Amino acid sequence: MTSSKKAAKKAAPAPVIDPYLPGNGNFGYRVSRYELELEYKVSINRLAGSATITAVTLSALRSFTLDLADTLAVSRVSVNGRRPAQYRHSAGKLSITLPATLPSGAAMTIVVRYNGTPRPIDTEWGEVGFEELSDGSLVAGQPNGAASWFPCDDHPSSKASYRIQIGTDSPYYALANGDLVSRRARAGQTVWTYELAEPTSSYLITLQIGMYESQRLTKSPVPMNAVLPARLRREFDHDFEQQPQMMKLFIKLFGPYPLASGYTVVITDDDLEIPLEAQGISIFGANHCDGNNGAERLIAHELAHQWFGNSVTARRWRDIWLHEGFACYAEWLWSENSGGPSAADWARHYYERLWALPQDLLLSDPGPTDMFDDRVYKRGALTLHVLRTRIGDTNFFALLRDWTHRYRHSTAFTDDFTGLAAGYTHEPLQPLWQAWLYSKALPPL
């Protein structure tokens, strides 16, 4: 081989799962389950734990990686009960080399023991992941913050079930995703154990610790709870009183609520810039619960994510409009069905606002810098409204229910949605998609 060919071979870029997050995700295996046994000291922000990861190889495998932030130190690794030939932890990756190659289709049980002072991961969208609060902690994982507190395959296309055991100081309430299956006190600590059976992307796994109390909400068609500081109960009862009605409406429009464990809203004792979604959980700041009923559209938005984003998840981040455009349109649908402006009114309102903004964003591929730009949310919702007016309400809502059923607890591309929509009309929809999804210029409403 000539030196030039050697240089070309050396310069070849490493393969990536998603160019929006080129450092995230891992090759060679598929995870089916995580079991986390954690202990957290609130006063010193110290996390220690063990992660047991069940996976299967997708090809012959001698080495593989997991995503794990450098702020956490790995003390021990085993694969199928044996220590690996080598492991190395740097640059956000835990690299593991096995003593012998595993064949394709082989089962792997990976155990990682680790500890450290968890911190959010710095990204171009700000800090994401495990965050210390004034008296407690929260996890806001979107899009790549899961690795800030446990080793994982941190990409939305990788879904698994979870068992999360968290021990923390007894005065504190600890919440994670799924059903609370055990709560026991031991030596000044309380150990909380949660079980989440539904396949879930790692960024949607959360941990919320604070001086909270839990209350069960009534008049909801699915179990609904609130976890919040006692001082905010009166404001919560006022600001969030419409949640059960939102749940009833969205079940009617979008299909059955996708989680057996129900829905929980957390109100942190700190202010938060924006609410955050997790699987079966939405997290709001104290500033969203002030008794002035100013967060109603955000409450509808976060609830809608349980269908659009959490259950049906974009397989790659370029298709983020499948999350945010749908949840934004759910805000308009709630307004329309609760005595506020209609979806058509909101469409006209936001069309005028988008018209005044730069028209340099491609909804189907906004780029990593702009994937959380508000134009993705509003243009995505407008796209759905234009589709609704084209195919009619009966077909439109039948399409949404088909979408949430067909891709329930799975992942999908934009092409999956546009292909499914073609079955709900006799007229071609390609001009609509070309104008709204695949062109930057804002088309006529």
JOCORJO-V817374 format. One record per backbone hydrogen bond with DSSP energy under -1.0 kcal/mol. NH is the residue of the N-H (numbers start at 1). CO is the residue of the C=O. If there is no record, write none. Layout:
# JOCORJO-V817374
NH_CO + NH_CO
This chain:
# JOCORJO-V817374
6_2 + 7_3 + 8_4 + 9_5 + 10_6 + 11_7 + 21_18 + 24_21 + 30_56 + 32_54 + 33_54 + 34_161 + 35_52 + 36_163 + 37_50 + 38_165 + 39_48 + 40_167 + 41_46 + 46_41 + 47_116 + 48_39 + 49_114 + 50_37 + 51_112 + 52_35 + 53_110 + 54_33 + 55_108 + 56_30 + 57_106 + 58_28 + 61_102 + 64_96 + 66_94 + 67_152 + 68_92 + 69_147 + 72_69 + 73_115 + 75_113 + 76_113 + 78_111 + 79_82 + 80_109 + 82_79 + 85_97 + 86_97 + 88_95 + 90_93 + 93_90 + 94_66 + 95_88 + 96_64 + 97_86 + 98_62 + 102_61 + 105_57 + 106_103 + 108_55 + 110_53 + 111_78 + 112_51 + 113_76 + 114_49 + 115_73 + 116_47 + 121_128 + 123_126 + 126_123 + 128_121 + 129_140 + 131_138 + 133_136 + 137_209 + 138_131 + 140_129 + 145_141 + 148_145 + 149_146 + 150_146 + 152_67 + 155_153 + 158_155 + 160_200 + 161_32 + 162_196 + 163_34 + 164_194 + 165_36 + 166_192 + 167_38 + 168_190 + 170_188 + 172_169 + 173_210 + 175_208 + 179_195 + 181_193 + 182_193 + 184_191 + 186_189 + 189_186 + 190_168 + 191_184 + 192_166 + 193_182 + 194_164 + 195_179 + 196_162 + 200_160 + 204_201 + 205_202 + 208_175 + 209_137 + 210_173 + 212_210 + 213_228 + 215_226 + 217_224 + 225_263 + 226_215 + 227_265 + 228_213 + 232_229 + 233_230 + 236_232 + 237_233 + 238_234 + 239_235 + 240_236 + 243_240 + 246_242 + 247_243 + 248_244 + 249_245 + 250_246 + 251_247 + 252_248 + 253_249 + 254_250 + 255_251 + 263_223 + 264_280 + 265_225 + 266_282 + 267_227 + 268_284 + 276_283 + 278_281 + 279_204 + 281_278 + 282_264 + 283_276 + 284_266 + 286_270 + 288_285 + 289_286 + 299_295 + 300_296 + 301_297 + 302_298 + 303_299 + 304_300 + 305_301 + 306_303 + 307_304 + 308_304 + 309_312 + 310_305 + 312_307 + 313_410 + 315_412 + 319_316 + 320_317 + 322_319 + 323_320 + 324_320 + 325_321 + 327_323 + 328_324 + 329_325 + 330_326 + 331_327 + 332_328 + 333_329 + 334_330 + 335_331 + 336_332 + 337_333 + 338_335 + 340_335 + 346_342 + 347_343 + 348_344 + 349_345 + 350_346 + 351_347 + 352_348 + 353_349 + 354_350 + 355_351 + 357_354 + 364_437 + 365_362 + 373_370 + 376_373 + 378_374 + 379_375 + 380_376 + 381_377 + 382_378 + 383_379 + 384_380 + 385_381 + 386_382 + 387_383 + 388_384 + 389_385 + 390_386 + 391_387 + 392_388 + 396_392 + 397_393 + 398_394 + 399_395 + 400_396 + 401_397 + 402_398 + 403_399 + 404_400 + 405_401 + 406_402 + 407_403 + 408_405 + 410_407 + 412_313 + 417_413 + 418_414 + 419_415 + 420_416 + 421_417 + 422_418 + 423_420 + 424_421 + 433_429 + 434_430 + 435_431 + 436_432 + 437_433 + 438_433
